[in-house]
Amino acid sequence: SYELTQPPSVSVSPGQTARITCSGDALSKKYAHWYQQKSGQAPVLVIYEDNKRPSGIPERFSGSSSGTMASLTISGAQVEDEADYYCYSTDSGGNHVFGGGTKLTVV
Amino acid sequence: QLQLQESGPGLVKPSETLSLTCTVHGGSMSSSIYYWGWIRQPPGKGLEWIGNVYYIGTTYYSPSLKSRVTISVDTSKSQISLKLNSVTAADSAIYYCVRLVALTGTPYFDSWGQGTLVTVSS
């Protein structure tokens, strides 16, 4: 079955840039979307279609994609950005797949 | 503003059927660009897509759950439902109701309910 691979954890100091990667064979043909999930809360869409930011999401969140890898970048990470981040896409058969999640620590 | 609200039993016995309902507030279910679906998350683990339904009733299921799951829609009540049969402890999870935006070849979930915890235990 199709898989999206993320690093289990990323740690940065406040104000630094955090980059979370997501790799998958189909990402060269499919968009990646990104979700933020804070403890005890439902996920929130922070980036869709590789690099678009929904209304209300801070400008420090950005996305990019090249080949089979997509990236979520948080420029000037804040303590409130501590959360689990999931990439998501679909495979060639239309099945919806989430990455395993990356725990971002800002300390 | 769109709100999705899950409801249903929080405790289900092994081998029985898990049944949940999601009520959609503040939006039409009959738009051509939206699907509606379910995602679950076992405690402390990642997200797993269960399936989607279009407003006319067309369904799409995860291959790993397809044999046990049924998702249906009732636009007159602004509701979708989830039934998962023959449950085991591995089906214990937070179940989220979601809206899927299907504008491109890679749709995405733009709205989520708050989630409801279902525990499978005797």
Interface residues (C-beta under 8 A of the other chain):
Chain A: S1 K30 Y31 A32 H33 Y35 A42 P43 V44 L45 Y48 E49 P54 Y86 Y88 S89 T90 G94 N95 H96 V97 F98 G99 G100 G101
Chain B: G46 L47 E48 W49 N52 Y60 S62 P63 S64 Y96 V101 T104 G105 T106 P107 Y108 F109 D110 W112 G113 Q114 G115
